[in-house]
Amino acid sequence: MIFNLKEHIQLLIDIKQSLKLSIIIIGLLNALPLAASPDQDQAAFRKYYQHVFPKLKLADYANGVYAIDKIARQSWSAIEEFPPYEPAIEQGKKLFNTPFANGRHYADCFANKGLGIANGYPKWGKSQGEVITLAKAINDCRARQQEPALAYEKSDMINILAYMAYASRGKPINVTIPKDDQRALAAYEQGKAFYYQRKGQLNFSCTTCHVQNAGKKLRSEILSASLGHTNNWPTYRLKWGEIGSLHRRFAECLTQIKAKPLPEQSVEFRNLEYFLSYMGNGVPVTGPSTRK
């Protein structure tokens, strides 16, 4: 308990020091700018990271922490030569192409037959009045075909997501927020508020690690930048020993700061993904991928 307290104090000191970096950083890390538009938020994010990592281009953030640390990148590149997520892609393709009981397919539910579209999710569902992630769209498709929903955390869903992400590799994230629907903006703002809000016994927010201390080490882990956080999922994490979803990672982060985790595809997590994906517009999809 003493070790954790010291670590927490040191991190708070680092945060205070980071506030001195520049007026750009101070402007971003002040109290949540509720009046800012999504475009202004996005510009502030990018300006901040340009200041902290001046050698990185927007596309570099597709590689997460491996764009920051060259040594870690070497090990990661070696793993990617024989990627552990390949079986998930193969199984996902098989599931994707297996017809439903009524003879229809997943391809009948999506634009372009479901291929090369993952970069456009999450979307705002105007008729539903909520954010539609790709995982939710898959289950919505199943519901229309009178098929039971897939469990979001189980392998069938993860494998289908892996295949659809693979079919979108290299395409830039392109998430839109309709200007004619205030509900969409409200969902975005809720995701943004979640990202900035301090939570748990450690009183951390998402920005504590991934904005204020991006590139620094917490224990043995190098903290990644927020840009590109949604582009490489689902991901095979060496820590998990299997491939898993972005929302599983969200829940794990909450657990790590001693906050109550939320279920996958909860409204809060979908709105959070909406916000983060919009921040990452232009970063190419690299999922599925491998992470530590």
C-alpha positions in Angstrom: 0.0 0.0 0.0 2.9 2.3 0.8 4.4 1.6 -2.7 1.2 2.5 -4.4 0.9 5.7 -2.5 4.4 6.8 -3.4 3.7 5.9 -7.0 0.5 7.9 -7.0 2.3 10.9 -5.5 5.0 10.8 -8.1 2.5 10.6 -10.9 0.8 13.7 -9.5 4.1 15.5 -9.4 4.7 14.5 -13.0 1.3 15.9 -13.9 2.1 19.2 -12.3 5.3 19.4 -14.1 3.7 18.6 -17.4 1.4 21.6 -17.0 4.4 23.9 -17.4 5.2 22.5 -20.9 3.4 25.2 -22.9 0.3 27.3 -23.1 -1.1 24.7 -25.6 -1.0 22.0 -22.9 -2.4 24.2 -20.3 -5.3 25.1 -22.5 -6.1 21.4 -23.2 -5.7 20.2 -19.6 -7.8 22.9 -17.9 -11.3 22.2 -16.8 -13.4 20.5 -19.5 -14.2 23.1 -22.2 -17.8 22.3 -22.6 -18.4 25.1 -25.1 -15.8 23.7 -27.5 -17.0 22.1 -30.7 -15.9 18.6 -31.7 -13.6 20.1 -34.4 -12.0 22.4 -31.8 -11.5 19.4 -29.5 -9.9 17.5 -32.3 -7.6 20.4 -33.2 -6.5 20.8 -29.6 -5.7 17.1 -29.2 -3.6 17.1 -32.3 -1.8 20.4 -31.5 -1.0 19.0 -28.0 0.5 15.8 -29.4 2.4 17.6 -32.1 4.1 19.6 -29.2 4.9 16.5 -27.1 5.9 14.2 -30.0 7.1 16.6 -32.8 8.6 13.9 -34.9 5.3 11.8 -35.2 2.9 12.2 -38.1 -0.8 11.6 -37.6 -0.5 8.1 -39.3 2.2 7.1 -36.9 -0.3 7.0 -34.1 -1.8 3.9 -35.7 1.1 2.0 -34.0 0.2 3.1 -30.5 3.0 3.1 -28.0 5.3 1.4 -30.6 5.4 4.7 -32.5 6.9 6.3 -29.3 9.4 3.6 -28.1 11.8 2.2 -30.7 13.0 -0.7 -28.6 9.4 -1.8 -27.9 8.7 -1.4 -31.6 11.4 -3.9 -32.5 9.9 -6.6 -30.3 6.4 -5.9 -31.6 7.5 -6.0 -35.2 9.0 -9.4 -34.6 5.7 -10.7 -33.2 3.8 -9.2 -36.1 5.7 -11.3 -38.5 3.8 -14.3 -37.2 0.7 -12.6 -35.7 -1.2 -14.5 -33.0 -4.5 -13.1 -34.2 -4.5 -14.8 -37.6 -6.7 -17.7 -36.4 -9.3 -15.1 -35.3 -9.3 -13.5 -38.8 -9.8 -16.9 -40.5 -12.5 -18.0 -38.1 -14.2 -14.6 -38.4 -14.3 -14.8 -42.2 -15.9 -18.2 -41.9 -18.5 -17.0 -39.5 -19.1 -13.8 -41.6 -19.8 -15.9 -44.7 -22.0 -18.5 -43.0 -25.6 -17.9 -44.0 -28.3 -17.3 -41.4 -31.2 -19.8 -41.1 -33.2 -17.6 -43.5 -30.4 -17.8 -46.1 -29.3 -14.2 -45.8 -25.8 -13.1 -44.7 -24.0 -10.4 -42.7 -23.1 -8.9 -46.0 -26.8 -8.1 -46.6 -26.8 -5.8 -43.5 -24.0 -3.5 -44.4 -22.8 -1.2 -47.1 -20.2 -2.6 -49.5 -21.2 -6.1 -48.3 -19.6 -5.4 -44.9 -16.0 -5.2 -46.3 -13.8 -2.1 -45.8 -16.3 -0.3 -43.6 -15.0 -0.7 -40.1 -13.2 2.7 -40.3 -16.6 4.4 -40.4 -17.7 3.1 -37.0 -19.0 4.0 -34.5 -21.9 5.7 -36.3 -24.8 7.8 -35.0 -28.0 5.8 -35.3 -30.6 8.5 -36.0 -33.6 6.2 -35.8 -32.3 4.5 -32.7 -31.2 7.7 -31.1 -27.9 6.2 -29.9 -24.3 5.5 -30.9 -24.0 2.3 -33.0 -20.6 0.6 -32.7 -19.7 -2.1 -35.2 -20.3 -4.8 -32.6 -23.8 -3.5 -31.9 -24.4 -3.2 -35.7 -23.5 -6.9 -35.9 -26.0 -7.9 -33.3 -28.6 -5.5 -34.8 -28.1 -7.4 -38.1 -28.7 -10.7 -36.3 -31.9 -9.4 -34.7 -33.2 -8.4 -38.1 -32.6 -11.9 -39.3 -34.3 -13.5 -36.3 -31.0 -14.7 -35.0 -30.0 -14.6 -31.3 -27.5 -12.0 -30.2 -23.8 -12.8 -29.8 -22.2 -12.2 -26.4 -20.0 -9.2 -26.9 -17.1 -10.6 -25.0 -17.1 -14.1 -26.5 -15.0 -15.4 -29.4 -17.6 -15.4 -32.2 -18.2 -11.7 -31.9 -14.5 -10.9 -31.5 -13.6 -13.0 -34.5 -16.1 -11.4 -36.7 -14.9 -8.0 -35.6 -11.3 -9.1 -36.3 -12.2 -10.1 -39.9 -14.1 -6.9 -40.6 -11.3 -4.8 -39.1 -8.8 -6.7 -41.3 -10.9 -6.0 -44.4 -10.6 -2.2 -43.5 -6.8 -2.1 -42.9 -5.1 1.0 -44.1 -8.4 3.0 -44.4 -8.4 6.2 -42.2 -10.9 6.4 -39.4 -13.8 8.5 -40.6 -16.4 9.0 -37.9 -18.9 11.8 -38.3 -21.1 13.7 -35.9 -24.3 14.9 -37.6 -24.7 18.6 -37.2 -28.5 18.4 -37.6 -29.0 16.1 -34.6 -28.3 17.5 -31.2 -28.6 14.0 -29.7 -25.5 13.0 -31.5 -23.6 15.9 -30.2 -24.9 15.1 -26.7 -23.6 11.5 -27.0 -20.2 12.9 -28.1 -20.1 15.3 -25.2 -21.0 12.4 -22.8 -18.1 10.4 -24.1 -15.8 13.4 -23.8 -16.9 14.0 -20.2 -16.3 10.4 -19.4 -12.7 10.7 -20.7 -11.9 13.8 -18.6 -13.8 12.7 -15.4 -11.7 11.5 -12.5 -12.8 8.1 -11.2 -12.0 5.4 -8.7 -9.9 5.3 -5.6 -6.9 6.6 -7.5 -8.8 9.6 -8.7 -7.5 9.2 -12.2 -9.1 10.2 -15.5 -8.3 8.7 -18.9 -6.3 11.9 -19.6 -4.1 11.3 -16.5 -2.3 8.5 -18.3 -3.0 9.1 -22.0 -2.7 12.8 -22.4 -0.8 14.3 -19.4 1.7 11.4 -19.2 1.7 9.9 -22.7 5.1 8.5 -23.5 6.1 8.2 -19.8 6.4 4.9 -17.8 4.0 3.7 -15.2 5.8 0.8 -13.6 7.0 -1.2 -16.6 4.4 0.1 -19.0 4.9 3.0 -21.5 1.7 5.0 -21.6 0.2 5.4 -25.0 -1.3 8.6 -26.6 -5.0 9.0 -27.0 -4.8 9.4 -30.7 -5.3 6.1 -32.5 -6.7 4.4 -29.4 -9.6 2.9 -31.4 -7.9 1.9 -34.6 -6.2 -1.4 -33.8 -9.1 -3.4 -32.2 -9.8 -6.1 -31.6 -6.3 -6.8 -30.3 -4.3 -9.8 -29.2 -2.9 -8.7 -25.9 0.0 -10.7 -24.6 -1.2 -10.0 -21.1 -4.5 -11.6 -21.9 -3.1 -14.5 -23.9 -6.0 -14.0 -26.4 -7.7 -11.5 -28.6 -10.2 -9.1 -27.0 -12.2 -6.0 -27.6 -11.7 -2.3 -27.1 -14.5 -2.2 -24.5 -12.8 -5.0 -22.5 -9.8 -2.7 -22.4 -12.0 0.2 -21.2 -13.3 -2.0 -18.4 -9.8 -3.1 -17.5 -8.6 0.5 -17.2 -11.4 1.3 -14.8 -10.5 -1.8 -12.7 -6.8 -0.6 -12.6 -7.8 2.7 -11.2 -10.0 0.9 -8.7 -13.3 2.2 -10.3 -16.3 0.0 -11.0 -16.1 -1.4 -14.6 -19.0 -1.2 -17.0 -20.3 -3.9 -19.3 -19.2 -4.1 -22.9 -21.3 -2.0 -25.2 -22.8 0.0 -22.4 -24.1 3.4 -23.4 -21.1 5.0 -21.6 -18.5 2.9 -23.4 -20.2 3.4 -26.8 -20.2 7.2 -26.3 -16.6 7.0 -25.1 -15.7 5.1 -28.3 -17.5 7.8 -30.3 -15.5 10.6 -28.8 -12.1 8.8 -29.1 -12.8 7.7 -32.7 -13.6 11.2 -33.7 -10.4 12.4 -32.1 -8.6 9.8 -34.1 -10.1 10.6 -37.5 -7.5 10.2 -40.2 -5.5 7.6 -38.3 -5.4 4.4 -40.4 -7.0 1.2 -39.2 -4.5 -1.5 -38.2 -6.7 -3.9 -36.5 -6.5 -6.6 -35.5 -3.2 -6.1 -33.9 -0.9 -7.2 -31.1 -0.3 -5.2 -27.9 1.5 -6.0 -24.7 
